[in-house]
Amino acid sequence: MTNIAFIGLGIMGNPMAVHLANAGHTVAGLDRSPERAQDLVAAGGRAATSLADAVKGADVICVMVPDSPDVQDVLEGEDGVFQLAETGTLIIDFSSIRPDVTQQLAERARALGFHLLDAPVSGGEAGAKNAALSIMVGGDADDFAKAKPLFDVVGKTVVHVGPSGSGQTVKAANQLIVAANIQAVAEAVVFLEAYGVDTKAALEVLGGGLAGSTVLNQKKENMLSRSFQPGFRIDLHHKDMGIVTAAAREAGVVVPLGALVAQLVASARANGDGGLDHSALLRGVERLSGKEIG
């Protein structure tokens, strides 16, 4: 069994840390909101009192925080992981951040004697709770092999996609596809409702054909019931679409649909929907259609 420090116990990190504890690993969890460690403690883990307390004696340090500056602060900040952890420790960054930042952090980690894997995940809150996440991993192949048993505890599809930064690049592509799918489903729902169709029945049959997708299956109930409790917040998808468009520009690649969806996500956020689940892009379609917001 492995001694694990898990930094970031939010919507995704909390169930992931719990799964690791339930698998028999020793897990010390840390979050800016200490009450978020309650589930981990109930599963046999412990609530760390500080970053130094969390990483003391850790074989593996897992990080799941919102954005690039947060990861940089956890790893490189004053009294951060690079200063506090033992040399040789394996660091797994489950966060979704900029590929170039990951590459810079990996270079710094190597220079200091650490091993860093970028391992962003897809599957949302449901995937985290059901240990069914898709995990795209960048970094050294030997480090990946060592971490694979831990990935298998929290994920269902685990793939090593290349060197450092590759996981974040694949995650950016994932977020482009997911956002475009959500927008398309949202537009279809508003379109169907405008014609008085039995929308639930329509989505059922659409889900069984070529239009079917994981996004449709997971998000249709949110849209039908207008229930947008966050499984993945629009604020975070806005951040991810910024990563997509910036990285595409740097690579000289044109992503016209991605650019449009990025603007629609930004509009949803500007209209106060940032804290809602990304299925609330439906509300943006309703606004543009002049309909009452559900």
C-alpha positions as CSV (number, residue, x, y, z in Angstrom):
1,M,0.0,0.0,0.0
2,T,1.1,3.6,-0.7
3,N,1.3,6.7,1.5
4,I,-0.6,9.3,-0.5
5,A,-1.0,13.1,0.0
6,F,-4.1,14.3,-1.9
7,I,-4.2,18.1,-2.4
8,G,-7.6,19.4,-3.5
9,L,-10.8,17.8,-2.2
10,G,-13.4,19.5,-4.4
11,I,-16.1,17.9,-6.6
12,M,-13.6,15.6,-8.3
13,G,-10.8,15.3,-5.8
14,N,-13.0,14.3,-2.9
15,P,-14.4,11.0,-4.3
16,M,-11.0,10.2,-5.9
17,A,-9.3,10.5,-2.5
18,V,-12.0,8.4,-0.9
19,H,-11.6,5.6,-3.5
20,L,-7.8,5.5,-2.8
21,A,-8.5,5.2,0.9
22,N,-11.1,2.5,0.4
23,A,-8.5,0.6,-1.6
24,G,-6.4,0.4,1.5
25,H,-3.9,3.2,0.8
26,T,-2.9,5.7,3.5
27,V,-4.3,9.0,2.4
28,A,-3.8,12.4,3.9
29,G,-6.1,15.0,2.3
30,L,-5.8,18.8,2.3
31,D,-8.2,21.5,1.0
32,R,-8.6,25.2,1.6
33,S,-12.1,24.3,3.0
34,P,-11.2,21.8,5.8
35,E,-14.8,20.4,6.0
36,R,-14.3,18.8,2.6
37,A,-12.1,16.2,4.2
38,Q,-15.0,14.7,6.1
39,D,-15.7,12.0,3.5
40,L,-12.1,11.0,3.4
41,V,-11.9,10.7,7.1
42,A,-15.0,8.6,7.2
43,A,-13.3,6.3,4.6
44,G,-10.2,5.8,6.9
45,G,-8.1,8.7,5.6
46,R,-7.0,11.7,7.6
47,A,-7.4,15.5,7.3
48,A,-4.0,17.1,7.0
49,T,-3.5,20.4,8.8
50,S,-1.0,21.9,6.3
51,L,0.8,21.1,3.1
52,A,3.8,20.1,5.1
53,D,1.7,17.7,7.2
54,A,0.1,16.2,4.1
55,V,3.3,15.5,2.2
56,K,5.4,14.3,5.2
57,G,6.3,10.7,4.4
58,A,4.3,10.6,1.2
59,D,5.3,8.3,-1.6
60,V,2.9,9.9,-4.0
61,I,1.5,13.4,-4.0
62,C,-1.8,13.9,-6.0
63,V,-2.9,17.4,-7.0
64,M,-6.4,18.3,-8.1
65,V,-6.9,22.0,-8.1
66,P,-8.7,24.4,-10.5
67,D,-6.1,26.2,-12.7
68,S,-2.5,26.6,-13.8
69,P,-1.6,29.3,-11.1
70,D,-3.1,27.0,-8.4
71,V,-0.8,24.1,-9.5
72,Q,2.2,26.4,-9.7
73,D,1.4,27.7,-6.2
74,V,1.1,24.1,-4.7
75,L,4.3,22.9,-6.3
76,E,6.5,25.9,-6.7
77,G,5.2,28.3,-4.1
78,E,6.8,29.2,-0.8
79,D,6.6,26.1,1.4
80,G,5.3,24.2,-1.7
81,V,5.7,20.6,-2.6
82,F,9.1,21.1,-4.3
83,Q,10.4,22.5,-1.0
84,L,8.7,20.2,1.4
85,A,8.5,16.7,-0.2
86,E,11.2,14.1,-0.2
87,T,13.4,13.9,-3.3
88,G,12.3,11.1,-5.6
89,T,8.6,11.5,-4.7
90,L,6.1,10.8,-7.5
91,I,3.8,13.8,-8.2
92,I,0.5,13.2,-10.1
93,D,-1.2,16.3,-11.3
94,F,-4.9,15.4,-12.0
95,S,-5.7,19.1,-12.6
96,S,-6.5,20.5,-16.1
97,I,-4.0,23.2,-16.9
98,R,-2.0,24.7,-19.8
99,P,0.3,22.2,-21.5
100,D,3.2,24.6,-21.5
101,V,2.9,25.2,-17.8
102,T,3.0,21.4,-17.3
103,Q,6.1,21.1,-19.4
104,Q,7.8,23.8,-17.3
105,L,6.8,22.2,-14.1
106,A,8.0,18.8,-15.3
107,E,11.4,20.3,-16.2
108,R,11.7,21.9,-12.7
109,A,10.6,18.7,-11.0
110,R,13.3,16.6,-12.9
111,A,16.0,19.1,-11.9
112,L,15.0,18.8,-8.3
113,G,14.8,15.0,-8.4
114,F,11.0,14.6,-8.5
115,H,8.9,12.6,-10.9
116,L,5.9,14.5,-12.4
117,L,3.0,13.1,-14.4
118,D,0.3,15.2,-15.9
119,A,-2.9,13.1,-15.6
120,P,-6.0,15.2,-16.3
121,V,-9.3,13.4,-16.1
122,S,-12.6,13.3,-17.9
123,G,-16.0,12.0,-16.7
124,G,-17.2,14.7,-14.4
125,E,-18.5,14.2,-10.9
126,A,-20.3,11.0,-11.9
127,G,-17.1,9.5,-13.3
128,A,-15.2,10.5,-10.1
129,K,-17.9,9.0,-7.8
130,N,-18.1,5.8,-9.8
131,A,-14.3,5.4,-10.3
132,A,-15.0,5.4,-14.0
133,L,-12.9,8.4,-15.1
134,S,-10.9,8.6,-18.4
135,I,-7.4,9.5,-17.5
136,M,-4.9,10.8,-20.1
137,V,-1.4,10.7,-18.8
138,G,1.7,12.5,-19.9
139,G,5.2,11.9,-18.6
140,D,7.9,9.2,-18.3
141,A,6.7,5.7,-19.2
142,D,8.4,4.2,-16.1
143,D,6.6,6.7,-13.9
144,F,3.4,5.9,-15.6
145,A,3.9,2.1,-14.9
146,K,4.5,2.9,-11.2
147,A,1.4,5.0,-11.0
148,K,-0.9,2.7,-13.0
149,P,-2.3,0.8,-10.0
150,L,-3.4,4.1,-8.5
151,F,-4.9,5.3,-11.7
152,D,-6.9,2.0,-11.9
153,V,-8.5,2.7,-8.5
154,V,-10.0,6.0,-9.7
155,G,-10.4,5.5,-13.5
156,K,-11.8,3.1,-16.0
157,T,-9.9,4.2,-19.2
158,V,-6.2,4.9,-18.4
159,V,-3.9,5.7,-21.3
160,H,-0.3,7.0,-21.4
161,V,-0.4,9.5,-24.3
162,G,3.1,10.7,-24.5
163,P,5.8,12.9,-22.7
164,S,5.1,15.7,-20.2
165,G,2.3,18.0,-21.4
166,S,0.7,15.4,-23.6
167,G,-2.0,14.6,-21.1
168,Q,-3.0,18.3,-20.9
169,T,-3.0,18.5,-24.7
170,V,-5.4,15.6,-25.0
171,K,-7.5,17.0,-22.2
172,A,-7.8,20.3,-24.1
173,A,-9.1,18.3,-27.1
174,N,-11.5,16.5,-24.8
175,Q,-12.9,19.8,-23.6
176,L,-13.3,21.1,-27.1
177,I,-15.3,18.0,-28.0
178,V,-17.4,18.0,-24.9
179,A,-18.3,21.7,-25.1
180,A,-19.3,21.4,-28.8
181,N,-21.4,18.3,-27.9
182,I,-23.2,20.1,-25.0
183,Q,-23.9,23.1,-27.2
184,A,-25.4,20.9,-29.9
185,V,-27.6,18.9,-27.5
186,A,-28.8,22.2,-25.9
187,E,-29.7,23.6,-29.3
188,A,-31.5,20.3,-30.2
189,V,-33.5,20.4,-26.9
190,V,-34.7,24.0,-27.5
191,F,-35.5,23.2,-31.1
192,L,-37.5,20.1,-30.2
193,E,-39.4,22.0,-27.5
194,A,-40.3,24.8,-29.9
195,Y,-42.2,22.2,-32.0
196,G,-44.0,20.6,-29.0
197,V,-42.3,17.3,-29.4
198,D,-42.1,14.8,-26.6
199,T,-38.5,15.9,-25.9
200,K,-37.7,13.0,-23.5
201,A,-38.8,10.4,-26.1
202,A,-37.0,12.3,-28.8
203,L,-33.7,12.3,-26.9
204,E,-34.1,8.6,-26.1
205,V,-34.3,7.7,-29.8
206,L,-31.6,10.1,-30.8
207,G,-29.4,8.5,-28.1
208,G,-29.8,5.2,-29.8
209,G,-28.5,6.4,-33.2
210,L,-25.5,8.1,-34.6
211,A,-26.4,11.3,-32.6
212,G,-25.9,9.3,-29.4
213,S,-23.0,10.2,-27.1
214,T,-21.9,10.1,-23.5
215,V,-22.6,13.8,-23.3
216,L,-26.2,13.2,-24.4
217,N,-26.7,10.3,-22.0
218,Q,-25.2,12.2,-19.0
219,K,-26.6,15.7,-19.6
220,K,-30.1,15.2,-21.1
221,E,-31.8,14.9,-17.7
222,N,-30.2,18.2,-16.5
223,M,-31.6,19.9,-19.6
224,L,-35.0,18.3,-19.4
225,S,-35.4,19.2,-15.7
226,R,-33.5,22.5,-15.9
227,S,-31.4,21.2,-13.0
228,F,-27.9,22.5,-13.2
229,Q,-26.3,21.5,-10.0
230,P,-22.6,21.5,-11.0
231,G,-20.9,18.3,-11.9
232,F,-18.5,20.4,-13.9
233,R,-18.9,24.2,-13.7
234,I,-19.1,26.6,-16.6
235,D,-16.3,28.6,-14.9
236,L,-13.9,25.7,-15.3
237,H,-15.0,24.9,-18.9
238,H,-14.4,28.6,-19.7
239,K,-10.9,28.2,-18.4
240,D,-10.4,25.0,-20.5
241,M,-11.7,26.6,-23.7
242,G,-9.2,29.4,-23.1
243,I,-6.5,26.7,-23.0
244,V,-7.8,25.2,-26.3
245,T,-7.9,28.4,-28.2
246,A,-4.6,29.7,-27.0
247,A,-2.8,26.3,-27.7
248,A,-4.4,26.1,-31.1
249,R,-3.2,29.6,-32.0
250,E,0.4,28.7,-30.8
251,A,0.3,25.6,-33.0
252,G,-1.0,27.5,-36.0
253,V,-4.2,25.3,-36.0
254,V,-7.6,26.7,-36.9
255,V,-10.5,25.7,-34.6
256,P,-13.5,27.7,-35.8
257,L,-16.1,25.7,-34.0
258,G,-14.0,25.7,-30.9
259,A,-13.6,29.5,-31.0
260,L,-17.4,29.9,-31.4
261,V,-18.2,27.5,-28.5
262,A,-15.6,29.3,-26.4
263,Q,-17.5,32.6,-26.9
264,L,-20.8,30.9,-26.0
265,V,-19.3,29.5,-22.8
266,A,-17.9,33.0,-22.1
267,S,-21.3,34.5,-22.6
268,A,-22.9,32.0,-20.2
269,R,-20.4,33.0,-17.6
270,A,-20.9,36.7,-18.2
271,N,-24.6,36.2,-17.7
272,G,-24.0,34.8,-14.2
273,D,-24.1,31.1,-15.0
274,G,-20.4,30.4,-14.2
275,G,-21.3,28.4,-11.1
276,L,-23.7,26.1,-12.9
277,D,-23.1,22.8,-14.6
278,H,-21.9,23.2,-18.2
279,S,-25.2,21.7,-19.3
280,A,-26.5,25.1,-18.5
281,L,-25.3,26.2,-21.9
282,L,-29.0,25.5,-22.6
283,R,-29.8,28.7,-20.9
284,G,-27.7,30.6,-23.4
285,V,-29.6,29.0,-26.3
286,E,-32.8,30.1,-24.6
287,R,-31.5,33.7,-24.2
288,L,-30.5,33.9,-27.9
289,S,-33.9,32.5,-28.9
290,G,-35.8,35.1,-26.8
291,K,-37.3,32.4,-24.6
292,E,-38.0,32.4,-20.9
293,I,-34.9,31.1,-19.1
294,G,-35.5,27.7,-17.5
